[in-house]
């Protein structure tokens, strides 16, 4: 069984490092995500939480775990600590491996693209970057003016 720990904001990595330095078995699933600039960065699958294996936890000082850098507290339901089974952790690890398959960006920054539908159909522009999960910013040269346009990604295609 695994205990669920709440971490301080954006300190999952610090909590894992310091708990492992104390010889605890800790698990924090990470996934690769594309940021707005198209770069891949690692983010926790469950922001603010890590799992602590309780096979070594018997007889430990809970204060020692809670006072570890990056750890806020144990997650509890009333007086009972939240626990996850080994089977659940194994399924999360398998899913993490699938999610960490490197995400491919549809377009490269400064790539020439063409609108295939919408009001700008058949016009060409330059792909600047993503804006959220479904939209992107295109630099469109229209009537001798350059204008940034926010459009759904499915409306454009590579030239």
N, CA and C atoms as an extended XYZ file, in Angstrom:
477
Properties=species:S:1:pos:R:3:atomname:S:1:resname:S:1:resid:I:1 pbc="F F F"
N         0.836       -1.191        0.000 N   UNK     1
C         0.000        0.000        0.000 CA  UNK     1
C         0.882        1.257        0.000 C   UNK     1
N         0.321        2.308       -0.535 N   UNK     2
C         1.028        3.584       -0.659 CA  UNK     2
C         0.202        4.671        0.016 C   UNK     2
N         0.871        5.549        0.767 N   UNK     3
C         0.215        6.725        1.329 CA  UNK     3
C         0.251        7.850        0.305 C   UNK     3
N        -0.742        8.702        0.349 N   UNK     4
C        -0.789        9.870       -0.517 CA  UNK     4
C        -0.370       11.088        0.299 C   UNK     4
N         0.616       11.819       -0.224 N   UNK     5
C         1.106       13.017        0.446 CA  UNK     5
C         0.750       14.246       -0.365 C   UNK     5
N         0.354       15.310        0.314 N   UNK     6
C         0.126       16.608       -0.322 CA  UNK     6
C         1.437       17.368       -0.276 C   UNK     6
N         1.829       17.940       -1.417 N   UNK     7
C         3.072       18.710       -1.449 CA  UNK     7
C         2.767       20.202       -1.446 C   UNK     7
N         3.791       20.962       -1.195 N   UNK     8
C         3.660       22.415       -1.329 CA  UNK     8
C         3.554       22.735       -2.817 C   UNK     8
N         2.979       23.881       -3.172 N   UNK     9
C         2.761       24.184       -4.597 CA  UNK     9
C         4.038       24.092       -5.430 C   UNK     9
N         3.968       23.332       -6.512 N   UNK    10
C         5.050       23.144       -7.481 CA  UNK    10
C         6.353       22.658       -6.843 C   UNK    10
N         6.256       21.866       -5.772 N   UNK    11
C         7.457       21.341       -5.124 CA  UNK    11
C         7.456       19.816       -5.074 C   UNK    11
N         6.817       19.186       -6.063 N   UNK    12
C         6.787       17.727       -6.101 CA  UNK    12
C         8.194       17.145       -6.232 C   UNK    12
N         8.992       17.728       -7.117 N   UNK    13
C        10.358       17.242       -7.317 CA  UNK    13
C        11.202       17.352       -6.062 C   UNK    13
N        11.069       18.467       -5.370 N   UNK    14
C        11.821       18.670       -4.121 CA  UNK    14
C        11.386       17.645       -3.070 C   UNK    14
N        10.086       17.406       -2.954 N   UNK    15
C         9.585       16.442       -1.974 CA  UNK    15
C        10.118       15.044       -2.284 C   UNK    15
N        10.093       14.645       -3.557 N   UNK    16
C        10.591       13.320       -3.944 CA  UNK    16
C        12.068       13.193       -3.602 C   UNK    16
N        12.852       14.185       -3.968 N   UNK    17
C        14.297       14.148       -3.708 CA  UNK    17
C        14.597       14.010       -2.221 C   UNK    17
N        13.957       14.829       -1.400 N   UNK    18
C        14.264       14.813        0.031 CA  UNK    18
C        13.723       13.564        0.725 C   UNK    18
N        12.599       13.031        0.260 N   UNK    19
C        12.108       11.775        0.844 CA  UNK    19
C        13.013       10.613        0.455 C   UNK    19
N        13.476       10.596       -0.796 N   UNK    20
C        14.400        9.534       -1.215 CA  UNK    20
C        15.724        9.629       -0.462 C   UNK    20
N        16.162       10.846       -0.126 N   UNK    21
C        17.381       11.007        0.669 CA  UNK    21
C        17.227       10.401        2.061 C   UNK    21
N        15.980       10.253        2.525 N   UNK    22
C        15.703        9.635        3.826 CA  UNK    22
C        15.389        8.142        3.664 C   UNK    22
N        15.689        7.582        2.474 N   UNK    23
C        15.510        6.160        2.154 CA  UNK    23
C        14.055        5.714        2.109 C   UNK    23
N        13.157        6.597        1.717 N   UNK    24
C        11.766        6.220        1.478 CA  UNK    24
C        11.590        5.890       -0.002 C   UNK    24
N        10.649        5.013       -0.291 N   UNK    25
C        10.293        4.721       -1.672 CA  UNK    25
C         9.144        5.655       -2.035 C   UNK    25
N         9.381        6.522       -3.004 N   UNK    26
C         8.428        7.563       -3.369 CA  UNK    26
C         8.129        7.459       -4.855 C   UNK    26
N         6.909        7.783       -5.228 N   UNK    27
C         6.537        7.764       -6.641 CA  UNK    27
C         5.719        9.009       -6.970 C   UNK    27
N         6.164        9.715       -7.992 N   UNK    28
C         5.429       10.859       -8.511 CA  UNK    28
C         5.398       10.717      -10.030 C   UNK    28
N         4.236       10.422      -10.616 N   UNK    29
C         4.181       10.258      -12.073 CA  UNK    29
C         4.346       11.589      -12.791 C   UNK    29
N         5.194       11.594      -13.825 N   UNK    30
C         5.467       12.792      -14.627 CA  UNK    30
C         5.053       12.534      -16.062 C   UNK    30
N         4.590       13.574      -16.743 N   UNK    31
C         4.258       13.469      -18.161 CA  UNK    31
C         4.960       14.588      -18.920 C   UNK    31
N         5.187       14.353      -20.199 N   UNK    32
C         5.773       15.362      -21.066 CA  UNK    32
C         4.649       16.177      -21.683 C   UNK    32
N         4.780       17.496      -21.639 N   UNK    33
C         3.783       18.386      -22.235 CA  UNK    33
C         4.482       19.422      -23.088 C   UNK    33
N         3.809       19.841      -24.146 N   UNK    34
C         4.314       20.927      -24.966 CA  UNK    34
C         3.856       22.235      -24.354 C   UNK    34
N         4.787       23.175      -24.164 N   UNK    35
C         4.358       24.483      -23.684 CA  UNK    35
C         3.996       25.352      -24.886 C   UNK    35
N         3.639       26.599      -24.635 N   UNK    36
C         3.179       27.472      -25.719 CA  UNK    36
C         4.239       27.735      -26.781 C   UNK    36
N         5.515       27.609      -26.397 N   UNK    37
C         6.582       27.870      -27.360 CA  UNK    37
C         6.959       26.620      -28.143 C   UNK    37
N         6.299       25.499      -27.863 N   UNK    38
C         6.577       24.264      -28.576 CA  UNK    38
C         7.657       23.418      -27.930 C   UNK    38
N         8.163       23.811      -26.777 N   UNK    39
C         9.187       23.037      -26.078 CA  UNK    39
C         8.515       22.009      -25.174 C   UNK    39
N         9.181       20.874      -25.008 N   UNK    40
C         8.650       19.816      -24.150 CA  UNK    40
C         9.153       20.035      -22.735 C   UNK    40
N         8.210       20.001      -21.777 N   UNK    41
C         8.614       20.103      -20.375 CA  UNK    41
C         7.853       19.057      -19.571 C   UNK    41
N         8.474       18.616      -18.480 N   UNK    42
C         7.866       17.599      -17.621 CA  UNK    42
C         6.983       18.275      -16.583 C   UNK    42
N         5.795       17.709      -16.409 N   UNK    43
C         4.859       18.179      -15.387 CA  UNK    43
C         4.323       16.980      -14.630 C   UNK    43
N         4.001       17.158      -13.352 N   UNK    44
C         3.435       16.033      -12.601 CA  UNK    44
C         2.030       15.694      -13.122 C   UNK    44
N         1.747       14.399      -13.184 N   UNK    45
C         0.427       13.955      -13.618 CA  UNK    45
C        -0.640       14.382      -12.612 C   UNK    45
N        -0.286       14.336      -11.321 N   UNK    46
C        -1.180       14.782      -10.255 CA  UNK    46
C        -0.504       15.934       -9.528 C   UNK    46
N        -0.661       17.166      -10.006 N   UNK    47
C         0.035       18.294       -9.374 CA  UNK    47
C        -0.321       18.411       -7.896 C   UNK    47
N         0.712       18.529       -7.063 N   UNK    48
C         0.501       18.709       -5.634 CA  UNK    48
C         0.461       17.424       -4.832 C   UNK    48
N         0.697       16.263       -5.479 N   UNK    49
C         0.609       14.992       -4.759 CA  UNK    49
C         1.750       14.061       -5.135 C   UNK    49
N         2.219       13.276       -4.160 N   UNK    50
C         3.173       12.194       -4.387 CA  UNK    50
C         2.726       10.996       -3.559 C   UNK    50
N         3.202        9.813       -3.965 N   UNK    51
C         2.876        8.581       -3.263 CA  UNK    51
C         4.090        8.123       -2.472 C   UNK    51
N         3.851        7.681       -1.230 N   UNK    52
C         4.903        7.189       -0.346 CA  UNK    52
C         4.594        5.740       -0.019 C   UNK    52
N         5.530        4.832       -0.368 N   UNK    53
C         5.324        3.410       -0.105 CA  UNK    53
C         5.378        3.164        1.395 C   UNK    53
N         4.373        2.448        1.909 N   UNK    54
C         4.295        2.283        3.361 CA  UNK    54
C         4.912        0.988        3.864 C   UNK    54
N         5.673        0.262        3.035 N   UNK    55
C         6.314       -0.933        3.573 CA  UNK    55
C         7.400       -0.576        4.581 C   UNK    55
N         8.013        0.607        4.436 N   UNK    56
C         9.003        1.087        5.402 CA  UNK    56
C         8.362        2.033        6.422 C   UNK    56
N         7.092        2.345        6.257 N   UNK    57
C         6.467        3.380        7.076 CA  UNK    57
C         6.106        2.885        8.476 C   UNK    57
N         5.979        1.583        8.647 N   UNK    58
C         5.604        1.074        9.960 CA  UNK    58
C         6.598        1.562       11.010 C   UNK    58
N         6.109        2.223       11.999 N   UNK    59
C         6.951        2.675       13.094 CA  UNK    59
C         7.734        3.949       12.810 C   UNK    59
N         7.429        4.636       11.697 N   UNK    60
C         8.161        5.872       11.427 CA  UNK    60
C         7.515        7.027       12.178 C   UNK    60
N         8.245        8.080       12.236 N   UNK    61
C         7.752        9.294       12.846 CA  UNK    61
C         7.058       10.118       11.753 C   UNK    61
N         5.742       10.238       11.822 N   UNK    62
C         4.990       10.972       10.799 CA  UNK    62
C         5.431       12.431       10.728 C   UNK    62
N         5.881       12.954       11.843 N   UNK    63
C         6.357       14.339       11.857 CA  UNK    63
C         7.580       14.491       10.970 C   UNK    63
N         8.428       13.466       10.942 N   UNK    64
C         9.621       13.495       10.102 CA  UNK    64
C         9.231       13.611        8.626 C   UNK    64
N         8.218       12.862        8.207 N   UNK    65
C         7.759       12.929        6.812 CA  UNK    65
C         7.117       14.279        6.547 C   UNK    65
N         6.250       14.728        7.431 N   UNK    66
C         5.555       16.006        7.233 CA  UNK    66
C         6.508       17.191        7.223 C   UNK    66
N         7.616       17.084        7.942 N   UNK    67
C         8.552       18.207        7.998 CA  UNK    67
C         9.601       18.158        6.880 C   UNK    67
N         9.490       17.178        6.004 N   UNK    68
C        10.410       17.085        4.865 CA  UNK    68
C        10.152       18.246        3.915 C   UNK    68
N        11.239       18.816        3.372 N   UNK    69
C        11.098       19.942        2.436 CA  UNK    69
C        10.234       19.529        1.260 C   UNK    69
N         9.251       20.360        0.944 N   UNK    70
C         8.360       20.105       -0.169 CA  UNK    70
C         7.069       19.406        0.216 C   UNK    70
N         7.035       18.746        1.359 N   UNK    71
C         5.839       18.020        1.801 CA  UNK    71
C         4.995       18.931        2.673 C   UNK    71
N         3.687       18.985        2.380 N   UNK    72
C         2.780       19.781        3.208 CA  UNK    72
C         2.184       18.915        4.323 C   UNK    72
N         1.638       17.727        3.936 N   UNK    73
C         1.011       16.868        4.934 CA  UNK    73
C         0.568       15.570        4.287 C   UNK    73
N         0.124       14.623        5.111 N   UNK    74
C        -0.516       13.418        4.618 CA  UNK    74
C        -1.938       13.769        4.214 C   UNK    74
N        -2.435       13.153        3.164 N   UNK    75
C        -3.842       13.314        2.798 CA  UNK    75
C        -4.618       12.344        3.674 C   UNK    75
N        -5.679       12.858        4.316 N   UNK    76
C        -6.464       12.028        5.223 CA  UNK    76
C        -7.946       12.177        4.944 C   UNK    76
N        -8.667       11.119        5.279 N   UNK    77
C       -10.123       11.137        5.276 CA  UNK    77
C       -10.531       10.902        6.724 C   UNK    77
N       -10.834       11.977        7.410 N   UNK    78
C       -11.094       11.876        8.846 CA  UNK    78
C        -9.792       11.583        9.556 C   UNK    78
N        -9.752       10.451       10.289 N   UNK    79
C        -8.514       10.083       10.978 CA  UNK    79
C        -7.696        9.073       10.176 C   UNK    79
N        -8.249        8.582        9.059 N   UNK    80
C        -7.569        7.573        8.240 CA  UNK    80
C        -6.735        8.226        7.141 C   UNK    80
N        -5.516        7.729        6.972 N   UNK    81
C        -4.658        8.221        5.907 CA  UNK    81
C        -5.139        7.661        4.572 C   UNK    81
N        -5.116        8.497        3.530 N   UNK    82
C        -5.481        8.048        2.188 CA  UNK    82
C        -4.416        7.080        1.693 C   UNK    82
N        -4.875        5.950        1.151 N   UNK    83
C        -3.942        4.934        0.668 CA  UNK    83
C        -4.323        4.500       -0.734 C   UNK    83
N        -3.317        4.059       -1.473 N   UNK    84
C        -3.524        3.514       -2.812 CA  UNK    84
C        -2.901        2.126       -2.838 C   UNK    84
N        -3.552        1.203       -3.530 N   UNK    85
C        -3.041       -0.168       -3.592 CA  UNK    85
C        -1.858       -0.259       -4.554 C   UNK    85
N        -1.072       -1.317       -4.394 N   UNK    86
C         0.055       -1.551       -5.297 CA  UNK    86
C        -0.441       -1.723       -6.736 C   UNK    86
N        -1.603       -2.358       -6.890 N   UNK    87
C        -2.173       -2.563       -8.224 CA  UNK    87
C        -2.490       -1.223       -8.904 C   UNK    87
N        -3.044       -0.299       -8.150 N   UNK    88
C        -3.354        1.023       -8.711 CA  UNK    88
C        -2.078        1.743       -9.140 C   UNK    88
N        -1.043        1.687       -8.326 N   UNK    89
C         0.229        2.339       -8.658 CA  UNK    89
C         0.819        1.709       -9.917 C   UNK    89
N         0.734        0.395      -10.051 N   UNK    90
C         1.241       -0.271      -11.257 CA  UNK    90
C         0.473        0.176      -12.499 C   UNK    90
N        -0.842        0.329      -12.372 N   UNK    91
C        -1.637        0.811      -13.519 CA  UNK    91
C        -1.275        2.252      -13.875 C   UNK    91
N        -1.034        3.077      -12.872 N   UNK    92
C        -0.619        4.468      -13.132 CA  UNK    92
C         0.734        4.477      -13.842 C   UNK    92
N         1.658        3.609      -13.413 N   UNK    93
C         2.979        3.543      -14.041 CA  UNK    93
C         2.864        3.117      -15.510 C   UNK    93
N         1.987        2.157      -15.798 N   UNK    94
C         1.784        1.743      -17.197 CA  UNK    94
C         1.198        2.878      -18.015 C   UNK    94
N         0.229        3.582      -17.456 N   UNK    95
C        -0.395        4.708      -18.158 CA  UNK    95
C         0.605        5.849      -18.354 C   UNK    95
N         1.457        6.069      -17.359 N   UNK    96
C         2.488        7.108      -17.457 CA  UNK    96
C         3.418        6.817      -18.638 C   UNK    96
N         3.774        5.548      -18.816 N   UNK    97
C         4.652        5.174      -19.931 CA  UNK    97
C         3.993        5.501      -21.270 C   UNK    97
N         2.680        5.313      -21.362 N   UNK    98
C         1.967        5.646      -22.601 CA  UNK    98
C         1.899        7.150      -22.812 C   UNK    98
N         1.655        7.902      -21.740 N   UNK    99
C         1.533        9.351      -21.848 CA  UNK    99
C         2.865       10.026      -22.134 C   UNK    99
N         3.952        9.380      -21.740 N   UNK   100
C         5.267        9.992      -21.939 CA  UNK   100
C         5.825        9.748      -23.326 C   UNK   100
N         5.067        9.051      -24.172 N   UNK   101
C         5.501        8.954      -25.562 CA  UNK   101
C         5.564       10.383      -26.074 C   UNK   101
N         6.676       10.749      -26.625 N   UNK   102
C         6.968       12.142      -26.946 CA  UNK   102
C         5.858       12.771      -27.785 C   UNK   102
N         5.232       13.848      -27.279 N   UNK   103
C         4.193       14.505      -28.055 CA  UNK   103
C         4.788       15.198      -29.274 C   UNK   103
N         4.141       15.018      -30.397 N   UNK   104
C         4.626       15.618      -31.634 CA  UNK   104
C         3.858       16.894      -31.917 C   UNK   104
N         4.584       17.942      -32.200 N   UNK   105
C         3.950       19.192      -32.593 CA  UNK   105
C         3.543       19.055      -34.060 C   UNK   105
N         2.344       19.506      -34.392 N   UNK   106
C         1.883       19.413      -35.774 CA  UNK   106
C         2.692       20.315      -36.686 C   UNK   106
N         3.073       21.477      -36.179 N   UNK   107
C         3.773       22.465      -36.990 CA  UNK   107
C         5.000       22.961      -36.250 C   UNK   107
N         5.992       23.378      -37.007 N   UNK   108
C         7.191       23.963      -36.422 CA  UNK   108
C         7.030       25.483      -36.420 C   UNK   108
N         7.705       26.129      -35.484 N   UNK   109
C         7.662       27.590      -35.417 CA  UNK   109
C         8.280       28.162      -36.690 C   UNK   109
N         7.655       29.196      -37.236 N   UNK   110
C         8.042       29.877      -38.485 CA  UNK   110
C         7.816       29.024      -39.734 C   UNK   110
N         6.978       27.977      -39.627 N   UNK   111
C         6.654       27.148      -40.785 CA  UNK   111
C         5.544       27.814      -41.598 C   UNK   111
N         5.645       27.716      -42.917 N   UNK   112
C         4.625       28.271      -43.804 CA  UNK   112
C         3.416       27.342      -43.789 C   UNK   112
N         2.249       27.907      -43.540 N   UNK   113
C         1.013       27.128      -43.486 CA  UNK   113
C        -0.038       27.779      -44.375 C   UNK   113
N        -1.060       26.997      -44.694 N   UNK   114
C        -2.152       27.490      -45.532 CA  UNK   114
C        -3.472       27.178      -44.843 C   UNK   114
N        -4.394       28.107      -44.922 N   UNK   115
C        -5.718       27.892      -44.342 CA  UNK   115
C        -6.494       26.971      -45.271 C   UNK   115
N        -7.071       25.900      -44.729 N   UNK   116
C        -7.840       24.974      -45.554 CA  UNK   116
C        -9.345       25.157      -45.384 C   UNK   116
N        -9.747       25.962      -44.414 N   UNK   117
C       -11.165       26.275      -44.221 CA  UNK   117
C       -11.293       27.568      -43.435 C   UNK   117
N       -12.485       28.048      -43.303 N   UNK   118
C       -12.722       29.282      -42.568 CA  UNK   118
C       -12.630       30.503      -43.460 C   UNK   118
N       -12.682       31.688      -42.869 N   UNK   119
C       -12.717       32.925      -43.663 CA  UNK   119
C       -11.413       33.214      -44.414 C   UNK   119
N       -10.308       32.608      -44.020 N   UNK   120
C        -9.024       32.851      -44.687 CA  UNK   120
C        -8.634       31.711      -45.625 C   UNK   120
N        -9.602       30.917      -46.062 N   UNK   121
C        -9.337       29.742      -46.886 CA  UNK   121
C        -8.442       30.104      -48.070 C   UNK   121
N        -7.420       29.269      -48.296 N   UNK   122
C        -6.423       29.377      -49.370 CA  UNK   122
C        -5.370       30.461      -49.130 C   UNK   122
N        -5.457       31.254      -48.079 N   UNK   123
C        -4.406       32.224      -47.776 CA  UNK   123
C        -3.279       31.512      -47.032 C   UNK   123
N        -2.061       32.046      -47.166 N   UNK   124
C        -0.914       31.470      -46.486 CA  UNK   124
C        -0.449       32.395      -45.362 C   UNK   124
N         0.141       31.796      -44.349 N   UNK   125
C         0.661       32.550      -43.228 CA  UNK   125
C         1.828       31.810      -42.610 C   UNK   125
N         2.374       32.362      -41.548 N   UNK   126
C         3.510       31.767      -40.848 CA  UNK   126
C         3.047       31.345      -39.461 C   UNK   126
N         3.282       30.069      -39.136 N   UNK   127
C         2.925       29.523      -37.828 CA  UNK   127
C         3.872       30.103      -36.777 C   UNK   127
N         3.318       30.778      -35.761 N   UNK   128
C         4.150       31.376      -34.705 CA  UNK   128
C         4.258       30.462      -33.488 C   UNK   128
N         3.127       30.062      -32.894 N   UNK   129
C         3.152       29.138      -31.762 CA  UNK   129
C         1.740       28.698      -31.401 C   UNK   129
N         1.681       27.753      -30.432 N   UNK   130
C         0.391       27.276      -29.939 CA  UNK   130
C        -0.188       28.275      -28.952 C   UNK   130
N        -1.503       28.260      -28.861 N   UNK   131
C        -2.194       29.059      -27.864 CA  UNK   131
C        -3.252       28.158      -27.237 C   UNK   131
N        -2.872       27.450      -26.211 N   UNK   132
C        -3.772       26.483      -25.596 CA  UNK   132
C        -3.647       25.130      -26.282 C   UNK   132
N        -4.657       24.277      -26.092 N   UNK   133
C        -4.602       22.930      -26.643 CA  UNK   133
C        -5.063       22.855      -28.094 C   UNK   133
N        -5.994       23.714      -28.492 N   UNK   134
C        -6.609       23.568      -29.810 CA  UNK   134
C        -6.342       24.715      -30.767 C   UNK   134
N        -5.822       25.820      -30.279 N   UNK   135
C        -5.637       26.991      -31.139 CA  UNK   135
C        -4.159       27.302      -31.333 C   UNK   135
N        -3.893       28.111      -32.350 N   UNK   136
C        -2.524       28.530      -32.623 CA  UNK   136
C        -2.538       29.960      -33.164 C   UNK   136
N        -1.365       30.574      -33.142 N   UNK   137
C        -1.233       31.949      -33.620 CA  UNK   137
C        -0.519       31.914      -34.962 C   UNK   137
N        -1.137       32.534      -35.961 N   UNK   138
C        -0.607       32.589      -37.321 CA  UNK   138
C        -0.338       34.048      -37.672 C   UNK   138
N         0.829       34.312      -38.286 N   UNK   139
C         1.131       35.638      -38.793 CA  UNK   139
C         0.651       35.674      -40.235 C   UNK   139
N        -0.340       36.500      -40.483 N   UNK   140
C        -0.997       36.564      -41.787 CA  UNK   140
C        -0.674       37.900      -42.443 C   UNK   140
N        -0.171       37.855      -43.655 N   UNK   141
C         0.110       39.068      -44.421 CA  UNK   141
C        -1.085       39.281      -45.347 C   UNK   141
N        -1.913       40.262      -45.013 N   UNK   142
C        -3.162       40.477      -45.733 CA  UNK   142
C        -3.322       41.966      -46.017 C   UNK   142
N        -3.529       42.314      -47.257 N   UNK   143
C        -3.676       43.714      -47.690 CA  UNK   143
C        -2.466       44.552      -47.262 C   UNK   143
N        -1.279       44.017      -47.495 N   UNK   144
C        -0.003       44.681      -47.209 CA  UNK   144
C         0.218       44.976      -45.724 C   UNK   144
N        -0.451       44.235      -44.856 N   UNK   145
C        -0.265       44.387      -43.408 CA  UNK   145
C        -0.053       43.010      -42.789 C   UNK   145
N         0.834       42.952      -41.847 N   UNK   146
C         1.035       41.713      -41.098 CA  UNK   146
C         0.156       41.750      -39.856 C   UNK   146
N        -0.598       40.683      -39.650 N   UNK   147
C        -1.523       40.624      -38.521 CA  UNK   147
C        -1.446       39.249      -37.879 C   UNK   147
N        -1.382       39.206      -36.553 N   UNK   148
C        -1.439       37.935      -35.836 CA  UNK   148
C        -2.890       37.514      -35.706 C   UNK   148
N        -3.162       36.249      -36.052 N   UNK   149
C        -4.524       35.727      -36.038 CA  UNK   149
C        -4.548       34.468      -35.178 C   UNK   149
N        -5.520       34.365      -34.290 N   UNK   150
C        -5.704       33.193      -33.440 CA  UNK   150
C        -6.752       32.301      -34.090 C   UNK   150
N        -6.357       31.082      -34.488 N   UNK   151
C        -7.272       30.186      -35.217 CA  UNK   151
C        -7.188       28.768      -34.653 C   UNK   151
N        -8.238       27.971      -34.855 N   UNK   152
C        -8.159       26.555      -34.478 CA  UNK   152
C        -7.136       25.836      -35.360 C   UNK   152
N        -6.385       24.907      -34.774 N   UNK   153
C        -5.332       24.203      -35.500 CA  UNK   153
C        -5.863       23.401      -36.687 C   UNK   153
N        -7.101       22.931      -36.590 N   UNK   154
C        -7.641       22.105      -37.680 CA  UNK   154
C        -7.967       22.934      -38.940 C   UNK   154
N        -7.919       24.265      -38.843 N   UNK   155
C        -8.188       25.097      -40.008 CA  UNK   155
C        -6.961       25.324      -40.887 C   UNK   155
N        -5.781       24.861      -40.431 N   UNK   156
C        -4.570       25.105      -41.222 CA  UNK   156
C        -3.892       23.792      -41.582 C   UNK   156
N        -3.042       23.857      -42.614 N   UNK   157
C        -2.248       22.707      -43.023 CA  UNK   157
C        -0.878       23.195      -43.477 C   UNK   157
N         0.102       22.317      -43.425 N   UNK   158
C         1.464       22.670      -43.866 CA  UNK   158
C         1.482       22.832      -45.375 C   UNK   158
N         2.312       23.753      -45.848 N   UNK   159
C         2.449       23.958      -47.299 CA  UNK   159
C         3.558       23.093      -47.809 C   UNK   159
